[in-house]
Amino acid sequence: METFKVEILGCGTSQGVPVIACGCEVCQSSDPKDKRSRSSIWIHNEKTSIIVDAGPDFRQQMLRHQVNRVDAVVITHGHADHIMGLDDLRTYNFLQNSSIPVYAYADTLSDLKRKFDYAFGHSDYPGVPNLEAIIVKEKAFVIGELEIHPIAVDHGNQKVLGIRIADFAYITDANYISEVARSQLSGINVLILNALRRESHHSHFTLNEAVNIMKELRVERGYLTHISHLMGRHEEVERELPKHVHLAHDGLVIKIDA
């Protein structure tokens, strides 16, 4: 497997940061690292380009990062902040003259087909997306030259798709990682994990919970994502973290030596 890059397209929670009409110091900050669009990543090398989640900021993220090709999209779960940019995949359909596979758990794909029925082969109207639903099961699947291992985690009462590629893993929107899932994460060196805020939450890890998981898994590099404005300013939180753990920020590029 070749070296690949992971680019943080967005690291914000469902409202994004700044939050509409909020006057807090985070939302009013002039630090670019405090501007957090909805959570998504771009995994790519010279031969393969994968987007994980396509939320409401998808179009702006594609323009900002100059993503010129999308071979596939992986959807972690069906919440609005992770799927509401799917319609803009139609541009890539036109450019690439092909359908785009969308990988997700069966329940998530059922949600997508209800919300975007026209995009999954149910419309003759020109100009709509052309998406191919591919069910993720327990076994690894391959996109281009990258082998992806699914890891099921819990987000309240919902199952969310985490992924592992080589010694890198990405988990967003979770508040529980089972022993089975932890065993699947054994040996990873780089982990991106959600950390919503400092206070407890019914379906997201807190800052301390996420940091403790990083320690338990002994990751060499840890990055926190899906961050609320309630977490605090990037610069201030960063000073509190262990040396090997960082707050992610939009535009961060992580190189993975596979």
C-alpha positions in Angstrom: 0.0 0.0 0.0 1.3 3.5 -0.9 1.6 6.5 1.4 -1.6 8.5 1.5 -2.8 11.8 2.9 -5.8 12.6 5.1 -7.0 16.2 4.8 -9.4 17.6 7.4 -12.2 19.1 5.3 -14.2 20.0 8.4 -13.8 19.4 12.1 -17.0 21.1 13.5 -20.1 19.7 15.0 -23.6 19.8 13.5 -24.0 23.6 13.9 -20.5 24.4 12.7 -18.4 27.2 14.2 -19.2 30.0 14.3 -22.7 29.2 15.3 -25.4 31.4 13.8 -26.1 34.5 15.9 -23.6 33.4 18.7 -21.5 36.1 20.3 -19.2 33.8 22.3 -15.4 34.3 22.2 -15.0 31.2 20.0 -17.6 32.2 17.4 -16.2 35.8 17.4 -12.5 34.6 17.2 -10.3 35.8 14.3 -8.2 32.7 14.5 -8.8 30.6 11.3 -8.4 27.5 13.4 -11.6 28.4 15.2 -13.6 28.3 12.0 -14.9 24.8 11.9 -17.1 23.5 9.0 -19.0 20.2 9.4 -16.9 17.1 9.9 -15.5 15.4 6.9 -12.1 14.1 5.6 -10.5 13.5 2.2 -8.3 10.4 2.0 -6.1 10.4 -1.1 -2.9 9.6 -2.9 -2.0 9.8 -6.6 -4.3 7.0 -7.6 -7.3 7.1 -5.2 -9.6 9.8 -3.8 -12.1 9.1 -1.1 -14.4 11.4 0.7 -15.7 10.4 4.2 -19.1 12.2 4.8 -20.6 14.9 2.7 -22.3 17.5 4.9 -23.9 20.9 4.2 -20.4 22.4 3.7 -19.4 19.9 1.1 -19.4 22.2 -1.9 -17.2 24.8 -0.2 -14.9 22.1 1.1 -14.4 20.7 -2.4 -13.6 24.2 -3.7 -11.3 25.1 -0.9 -9.3 21.9 -1.1 -9.4 21.7 -4.9 -10.7 18.1 -5.0 -10.8 17.4 -8.7 -11.9 13.7 -8.5 -14.0 11.6 -6.2 -13.7 7.8 -6.6 -16.0 7.0 -3.8 -17.8 8.4 -0.7 -18.0 6.7 2.6 -20.9 7.8 4.8 -20.5 7.1 8.5 -24.2 7.6 9.4 -27.3 9.4 8.2 -27.4 12.5 10.3 -27.9 15.8 8.4 -24.5 17.2 9.1 -22.9 14.2 7.4 -25.1 13.8 4.3 -26.7 17.0 3.2 -24.1 17.8 0.6 -24.6 14.6 -1.4 -26.5 16.4 -4.2 -23.3 18.2 -5.1 -21.7 15.0 -6.1 -23.4 15.4 -9.5 -20.6 17.7 -10.6 -18.2 14.7 -10.3 -20.7 12.5 -12.2 -20.4 15.0 -15.1 -16.6 15.4 -14.9 -15.9 11.6 -14.6 -18.8 10.4 -16.7 -19.7 7.7 -14.3 -21.7 6.9 -11.2 -20.1 7.3 -7.8 -20.2 4.5 -5.3 -21.5 5.4 -1.8 -20.4 3.0 0.9 -22.4 2.8 4.2 -24.1 0.4 6.6 -27.5 -0.9 5.3 -29.6 1.2 7.6 -27.7 4.3 6.6 -28.2 3.6 2.9 -31.9 3.1 3.5 -32.0 6.6 5.0 -30.1 8.0 2.1 -32.4 6.4 -0.4 -35.4 8.0 1.3 -33.9 11.4 1.4 -32.2 11.3 -2.0 -34.3 8.8 -3.8 -33.7 10.6 -7.1 -29.9 10.1 -6.8 -30.1 6.3 -6.7 -31.5 5.5 -10.1 -35.1 6.6 -9.5 -35.2 9.7 -11.7 -35.0 10.3 -15.4 -34.6 14.0 -14.8 -31.3 15.3 -16.3 -28.7 16.9 -14.0 -29.3 14.8 -10.8 -26.6 12.8 -9.0 -25.9 9.2 -10.1 -25.0 7.3 -6.9 -24.4 3.6 -6.5 -25.3 2.2 -3.0 -22.8 -0.3 -1.7 -23.6 -2.0 1.7 -20.7 -2.2 4.2 -20.7 -5.4 6.1 -18.1 -6.7 8.6 -15.4 -7.5 6.1 -12.9 -5.1 4.6 -13.6 -3.5 1.3 -11.2 -2.0 -1.3 -11.5 1.4 -3.0 -8.8 2.0 -5.5 -5.6 0.8 -3.8 -6.8 1.4 -0.3 -8.2 -1.4 1.9 -10.7 -0.2 4.4 -11.6 -2.1 7.5 -15.0 -1.1 9.0 -15.3 -0.5 12.7 -18.7 -0.3 14.3 -19.1 2.3 17.1 -22.1 3.6 19.1 -23.5 7.1 18.8 -26.2 7.0 21.4 -28.5 4.3 20.0 -27.2 4.5 16.5 -24.4 2.4 14.9 -21.8 4.6 13.2 -19.2 3.4 10.7 -15.6 4.0 11.8 -12.8 3.1 9.4 -9.2 1.8 9.5 -6.7 2.0 6.7 -3.3 0.5 7.6 -2.3 2.1 10.9 -4.7 5.0 10.6 -8.3 5.2 11.9 -11.1 7.7 11.8 -14.1 7.7 14.2 -16.7 10.5 14.3 -19.9 10.8 16.3 -19.4 8.2 19.0 -19.7 7.8 22.7 -18.9 4.1 23.1 -16.3 1.8 21.6 -16.9 -1.8 22.3 -14.1 -4.3 23.2 -14.5 -5.8 19.7 -14.0 -2.4 18.1 -11.0 -1.6 20.4 -9.4 -4.9 19.3 -9.9 -3.8 15.7 -8.0 -0.5 16.6 -5.1 -2.4 18.1 -1.7 -1.2 16.7 -2.9 2.0 15.1 -0.5 4.9 15.1 -2.8 7.7 14.0 -6.4 8.2 15.2 -8.9 11.0 14.5 -11.6 10.8 17.1 -14.6 12.9 18.0 -14.6 15.2 21.1 -17.6 17.4 21.2 -17.0 19.5 24.3 -15.8 19.3 28.0 -19.2 18.6 29.5 -20.7 15.1 29.3 -23.0 14.4 26.4 -25.4 11.5 25.7 -24.0 10.5 22.3 -20.5 12.1 21.9 -17.2 11.7 23.7 -16.0 14.6 25.8 -12.5 16.0 25.7 -11.2 13.9 28.6 -12.9 10.8 27.3 -11.3 11.1 23.9 -7.9 11.9 25.3 -8.1 8.8 27.6 -9.0 6.6 24.6 -5.9 7.9 22.8 -3.8 7.0 25.8 -5.4 3.5 26.1 -4.8 2.8 22.5 -1.2 4.2 22.7 -1.5 6.1 19.5 1.5 8.1 18.4 -0.6 10.9 16.9 -4.1 11.7 17.9 -6.4 14.4 16.5 -9.8 15.5 17.9 -12.7 16.4 15.6 -16.4 17.1 15.6 -15.7 20.0 17.9 -18.4 22.4 19.3 -17.9 26.1 20.1 -18.4 25.0 23.7 -15.0 23.3 23.7 -13.2 26.6 23.7 -10.7 28.4 21.5 -8.3 26.2 19.5 -5.1 27.9 20.9 -6.2 27.6 24.5 -7.4 23.9 24.3 -4.2 22.9 22.4 -2.1 24.0 25.3 -3.9 21.6 27.7 -3.5 18.5 25.6 -0.7 15.9 25.8 2.1 16.4 23.3 0.9 13.6 21.0 -2.8 14.8 20.9 -4.1 17.8 19.0 -7.3 19.6 18.1 -7.9 19.1 14.4 -8.6 22.2 12.3 -10.0 22.7 8.9 -7.3 22.4 6.3 -5.0 20.1 8.4 -3.1 17.6 6.3 -1.9 14.4 7.9 0.6 12.2 6.0 0.2 8.4 6.6 3.2 6.2 5.8 1.5 2.9 5.0 
